[in-house]
Amino acid sequence: MKKFALVLGASGAIGSAVCRGLAENGWSLYMHYNHHTDVIQNLIKELSQTYPEQEFMTIHADLTADSAATTIAQSVFSIEAIVVASGQALYKLVEDTTVEEMTALWKVHVQTPIQMIALLAPKLRQHPVSYITMIGSIWGEAGGAGETLYSTVKGAIHAFVKAYAKEVSFNGTRVNAVAPGLIDTSMNSHLNETEMADLLAEIPLERAGTPEEVAHLVSFLHSGKANYITGQILRINGGWYI
């Protein structure tokens, strides 16, 4: 039988890499996106050609909308795994951040994904083992000046993972977070060469990670080889934060 996973934020760099990694391991996918329609269409075409026996479907939803969680949940028939890779950055001081920006950040990173997970929980319970993996952040643990609100919502994700893992463990659901450090994506495009060099100098491995490296860790958590891992925040940051 086919196994289905839902990936939120499938059109992003990490989300796309996660989709490729899961597809390679035999997963059929529901692929959520909001922007970057061309990226998701090309990804669907690529995966459908490479893995013709699997199914790949798109779900469009704006995670800041009150109806987003319901829209996504109603589009899913069978589900065995969820990866929350959606998100948006915010580089602002707290005093310069508007209420609207705070609300949008909270909905995209925390409220809508959790509401969606609650709606899909009965379908996850239909399987002896199921998986939820959320993409957290180094800043959710260490905190980042100038990214305080972003750090806050990532910290909330980490707290949710620790608590929800205990709540659903008897249902066979494994709940974990992957917390990347500096990853080579467009999210870091605001950094100039000097700023990037300064960051790399702080990282013991002296480089940024790749979306594929994050995806490898997600794939491992969903492989059946990591079923004794739950409630964990797994760091992938080149030794930047230990």
N, C-alpha and C positions, 0 to 999 in steps of 0.2 A: 504494500500500500504506500501511496505517496505521503510524505511528511511535509507539512506546511509551516512556514515561519513568516511573521510579519516584521518588516523593517521600517521603522519610522525614520524619515529623513534620508530616503534611499538615493536622492539625487546629489547629496553632498559627497565630499571626497571620502570621508570615512564610511558613510552609508553605502556608497557604491562599492567600495572595497569589501565591505561586509557582505553585500549581496553576492559578489563574485565568489567569495570564500565559501559561503553557505551553499551556493549553487554547485560548486565543485564537489561538495560533500553530499550531494543528493537531495538538497532541500528544494521544494517548490516554494515560490515566494509571492507574498503580497507586498508590494513596494509602494510605500506612501511618499508623496512629494507635495510641495506647494509651488515653489518656483522651479526654474530650469527644466522646462518641459522637454527641450531638445535633448538634454542629458539623459533623462529618464527614458525617452523613446529610443535613443541609441542603445542604452543599456538593456532594455527589453529585447531589442533586435539581436544584440550580441548574445545574450543568455539563451534566447529561444533557439538560435542557430547552433550554439555549442552544446546545449542540453535539450534536445528535442523531445525527450520523454518526460520532462518536467514541465510544470506550469508556472507562468510568470504573469502576474496581474498588477495593474497600477491602481492606486487609490489617491485621489486628489482631495486635499483638505488643508485649510488654513488653521493651524493649531491655536491661533488667538481667538477663533470663533467659538462661541458657547456651544455650538452644535457639532464641533469637530470630533469629539470622542465618539458620539453616537453615530456620526456618519461613517467613521472608520470601522467601528465594531459591527455595524449592520452590513458592511461590505465583506466581512470575513465569515466563511462557512466553517471550515475546520482549521484548528490552529494548535500547534504543539510548541511553538517558541515565539518569543517577542524580543526584538532588539530595538531599543530606543536610542537612535543615533541622531535624532533631530536636535536642533538648537540654533541659537544666534548669539553672537558676541555683543558686548556693550563696553566700550572703553570710555568711561566717564567717571568723574568724581561723584560721590554720593550727593553732594549739594547741588550738582548740575543735572541730576537725573530727574526726569519728570515722572509723575504718577503713572502716566500712560505707558512710559517705557518700563517702569517697574512691573506693571500689570502684564504687559506683553511678554516680558522675560519669564515671569512666573508661570503664565499659561503654557508657553512653548516648552519650557524645560520640565515643569513639575505638574501643574494641575491637569492639563489635558492628557498627558501620558498616563498618569495615575488613574484618572477617571476611565480612560480607555481600558487599562489593565483590569479594573474592577468589572467592567462590562464583559470582558472576554474571559474572566476567571472561570466561569462554569465550563467553557469549552476547553480550557487548559486542563481542567480536572478530569476530563474524559480520557486522558492518557495517563498511564502509570507513572511516567516521568515527563516533565515539561520544563521549559526554561524561560527565564526572563533575564536579559542582560541589558544594563543601562550604561551609556557612555557618560561617565563622570568627568572629572578633571583634577589635575594636580592642585588647582586653585580651590577646589572643594575641600581639600585637606590643609593646604598651606596658607591659603588666602593670598590674594593678589591686589596690591595697591593700584588704584586706577581701574580696577575691575571688581570692585567690592560687591556690586549687585550680582554680577556673573558668578563670583565665588559663592555668594549666598545661595543661589539656586542650585549650583552644583553640590554644595554641602547638603542641601535638602534632599537631593537625589541619593547621596550616600546614606543619609539617615533613613530614608525610606527603604533602601535595600536591606539594611541591617534589621529593621523591624519587620518588614514584610516577609523576609526569608523565614523568620520564626513563625509567622502567622500562617503560612501556607506549606510549611515543611511536611505536615502530615498528609497533604494532597499529592506529594511527590514533585512539587514545583521547586526548582532551584533558582534562586534569585541572587544575582551578583552584579557588580559594577566594574567596569574597566576605566581606570583613571589615567588618561594620557597626559604626558608633559608637552613639550614642544613638538608638534607634528607639522610636517611640511604640507600645509594646505593654504588656501586663499585667506583663511582667517588671520594669518600672520602677514598679509600683504601690506599692512600699514607700517611695518617695521622697515627702517632704512638699513643700509649695509652695516653701518656702525652699531646700531641697536641690535641687529641680528648677531654680529660678531661678539658683542658683549654678552648676549644670552648664551651663545655656544660656549663661551669661555667658562660659564658657570656649570656646564653639564659635563660630568666625568667622561662620557663617551664622545664628547666634542662634536656632536651632530644632532640634527633634528631626527625624529622618528618618521616613518612613512605610514600612510593610511593602511597599507597592506600589512604592516607589522601589528597594528591595532586589530585588524581583521583576523589575523592568525590567532590571536588570543581569544577573540570572540568565538571563532570556529572551534577552538579547543573546548571551550566551556559548553558548546552545544554538540560535542562529538560523542558523548556517552563515556568518554574516558576521564571526565572530570565530575562525575556524579556525587562525589563526596565533598564537593566544594559548594557551599552556599553561604549567603550573608557576608560575602567578602568584597573588599575594595581592592582590586588587583592593579597595582601600579605598573605603568609602562612609560618610563620617563628618562631612560639612559642614566639613572643614578642621580638625577637632579634633586629629587626629594626622596629621602630614605626613612 
